[in-house]
Amino acid sequence: MRAWPIFVGAVFALAAQLPQGSELSAEEQRGREIYLRGVSPSGKALSAVLGADGVELPAASFACVNCHGRDGTGRSEGGVTPSDITWAALTKPYGVTHASGRKHPPYTERLLKRAITMGLDSAGSHLHAAMPRYRLAHEDAADLLAYLKRLGKLADPGLSDDAIGIGTVVAGDGPFAEMGDAVKAVLTAYFAKINRQGGVFNRRLELRGVESSDAPASRVQALRAALDQDRIFALVSAFTAGADEEMAALLRAKEIPLLGAFTLHPQIIAPPSPYLFYLSSGLKEQAAVLARFAVARYAGRAPAAVILHSGEQPTRAAAAEIKRLCQAAGWETVEEIETPRAGFAAVSLIERLRDRATQVVFCLAPSETQEALLAQAKKLAWSPDYVIPGSLAGRRILDAPAETGAQVFLSVPALPADQTAEGLAEYASLATAHKLPPQHLASQLTALAAAKILVEGLKRAGRNLSRQELIAALDKLYQFKTGLGPPVTFNANQRIGAPGAYVVTVERLSQRLTPVSGWIKPD
Amino acid sequence: MLINVQCPTVRNSQRWPAATVICLVFLLAAAGFAQQPKRRVAHEGVAVEMEIEPVAAPRAPLREGADAIFRFSITDAATGTALTGLRPAAWLDALRENEAQHCGKKIAAFLSGGLAARPALDLNTYYVLALNHDATITVVDPLFHFGGTKLLALVALKSPGHDWALTADQARLFVSLPDVNQVAVVDAVAWKVIANVDLGARPTRLALQPDEQYLWVAYDGADESGVAALTTAGLKVAARIPTGGGAHELAFSDDQRFAFVTNSAAGTTSVVDVRGLRKVKEIKTGRKPVAVAFSALGKAAYIADEEEGNIVAIDAARLEIVARVPAAPGLGPLKFAPGGRLGFAASTMRNEVYILDAATNRIIQTAAVGAQPDQISFSERLAYVRARASEFVYLIPLDQVGKAGQPVPVLDFPGGQAPLGQTARPSPAGAIVPARDPNAVIVANPADKTIYYYKEGMAAPMGNFSNYKREPRAVLVVDRSLRARAPGVYETVAKLPPPGRYEVAFILDAPRLVHCFAASIEPNPERPTNARPPRVELLTNERVIRIGAPTRLRFKLVDENTKAAKIGVKDLQAVVFLAPGLWQQRLVARETAEGIYELEFAPPETGVYYVHLSAVSQGLSANRGRLVTLEARPSN
């Protein structure tokens, strides 16, 4: 896959709206907003009063969800165990006895309102000091109560008693259409296999493909329209390249997890989006791996180096990363050169680089540029070391060692050793049974790996499924082996399952790829 | 026991009333004489206040032999806010004459596992309870690290117990007594039966629902068979719900809305609404359902059928069968491993364990174990399978299962000499239970009349103790370490040792606080003074001895009441043994001066030697007497 050209279309202004819970009344919907955000939808005052001193602070910092969780059952934190505030738990006919010995009779609406506003339980005892007393308007209290009665009983969109809607995004036309078909085919085959075995916790997996024209803007638009129909619970292997930022914003707004996006530009920002789970490194991370490899390879020699890139994102950021790391290692001459797609003057560039005794060429330019450069390098008998992210390497680069005697180093996110016989056999049996296309094998294996990780997450999340439970389960995956690539680990700070890459070199005669490094992490 | 001397105020009085004067004198005397112990310590922003209070009479003085609550209130020193979620530890140790040992060093010695240091009371211990073949429960302080045990109590029941259930705060134990149609309620602090609740039917299985509102008692009578809900607070039968014929097993949905009750003769599983106390559904689950387990992850109850060999899943929301998973005939036990995803079932006919994945409702792995596997339990890392016709316990590492079709690694260790289920009165209660220490279990072997302690990773049990000539059919572990009873208040109960001056060594790991509180215990006036054994003072300081060289140990015996040397004791004996019992020697001590006694022995090899002293005439028994630990090293 090549880098997606920069997306210059209209950026959709995403209304910062919460995803609509299914079948919530307007009142419950407003209550939900109070529960999740601690703000009054009608703009009324809403504050939290804390401790014996009565410090009053905006309730937005003390939203109910922070302690009681999305399902209302409460998560222990810092020695405080928030009460289970689902309506069924609060209204047990025989009341509640807490571990601390505090007892109280069943709540009524009136008593629950008193608990929220005055900090007294249904027996009139003080609630734990960690529970603020909320000052809120009558209408807001009524909305919140209406929602609290539904808490824990609401299914996320795309989820029913017997099915889970899993979406993917593919380009319906253009150069990536065939790849999209292959990805859809392998996902369909894998889900059919899971469903034949009884599904996951008695739910079938239903693939809901979102197809649009190749243009990034139309893909975003198509995804938004599909999500608005509330039939997609989570996304897998979506083709986000070229529209990464917009898709990430959309998924964050809709709170929908995406596993294994097809892109070279993972949206790793601070704080990282909890909804995005990437399988392997993007261009920037690969660039960092290559820079680290080069620094180690030329240890103590600080050769003159050049970074060629198209001037477009994400290659520009990747180039900056290489420069930063090489300079930090003491390399004095690290030049960044933009090589425009059209009108690339290879001869003058080579002459200039040769004058400066450039030994290392980090090539982030597209394959057309690589071809032009190599053709001239052969004529001029110039043979530096080429260091190239594997995902940008064109076919011709494999000939360079034989033709010019140059060394070529590529970063690759997986080695054949990461693929187990079992993992490949599973693909082979799917391919036979479902007549999967022979093209785009790498993309198919990546999609299958993503789907396997998703299914593992669903299995760990349990029958009481929600998007948040799925995200929590995926975030606990540690060195999970798909048998199709390196093991993956996710947590709140690690959004790329296998961050890093191997470096391989191209054998001069056989043109075979041979590993020259172990797994290198980008940081 | 908070020292609380209230003196009348003198501020508004010109003359000092007699009471005030006496009180002040008392205070001054106390301050000058014994330095009234400080019960509160504050360090780096953390304050700890200690109280020791007799269980029977909170304001009474601390007397030997009484059960006392050790209470530590831990607060933020500045704000007084209770500090929760801490793990304090404490020991009561005799304050020895001229002892200048640093409190921290003493605690380090206690923490190191007790080879060289043994406190008078370990307040971080646990007890092992055995449900015996006769009408008793033994309560034992296992002292696995020291050798020897301490029988703390023998709870007498009206008839032999069948099953039991312990409350989460470990304060109450319920025991079903089928022979007398009653459920005994045992106070697990004082170890006394406080009530026997009449059921009017033969109670068998017991189950506490997670919020402990009701204790569910399965009963199986000739004319009626079902479950009764007993309120745990009032000990009243709130409802009797006939469910169907045959033996019953119970499981609760994790939201405690439903109890699933199997009826082995009726071939059904009844769903009981816990809030409404009524049967809401009866589901045909197979000809002979014999086990039920709830998967919190799968939100479904799973029922194993012995005759049909199926495991049936009932969805907890729909109360309908959602899967029927074929396993093998002869199914017995069924339990879910921690996490609720992998269910473990076993066939007593095939001698196999089946691992069910609740995510897919399939048996994904099968393992061969010993003859008639009938109980399954879990530690954090292992599944334990008891095979009742085998003396071996079978272990399945939980981190190595869960992948469909993969072979299951099975390990084993001998849990004694006799087959583990060999008893005339089998109990459904667990015979292999997690010990309090991580990665260790306690195993009951009824025919051996022995309880074993097994540490994971070892080839055989690390220790064992005889169950005082009784058949242990089931075991329970009661944690007696400091537990939070209220926010910031950590408590435990222990039996006070002989009179004397003591210190309570206390440690809090994070935030770090180490302190030794003074404490003293008074003699019990009701106890005949001659019944109190003399105090043994070791006069030899050297704890490292040399192989082959004669080692001389000198002791002084002191009368606890008169504080005078005890002269002329003829039967002071010692048993010296090389841990863990590889060699032993019995010695008689000689009196070399008035009240001074001497022993001599030569250690045959390197290792740790225990010296237990006893003198029957003085009431000094080997179990309760002074223990000396010596380390033998090669002679240079």
Interface residues (C-beta under 8 A of the other chain):
Chain A: G78 G79 V80 A88 A89 K92 P93 Y94 V96 T97 A99 S100 G101 A129 D161 Q197 G198 G199 V200 F201 N202 L458 K459 R460 G462 R463 N464
Chain B: T81 L83 T84 G85 L86 A168 D211 E212 Q213 D255 Q256 R257 R275 G276 A296 L297 G298 K299 A300 D315 A317 R318 V322 A323 G340 R341 D357 A358 A359 T360 N361 R362 R485 A486 P487
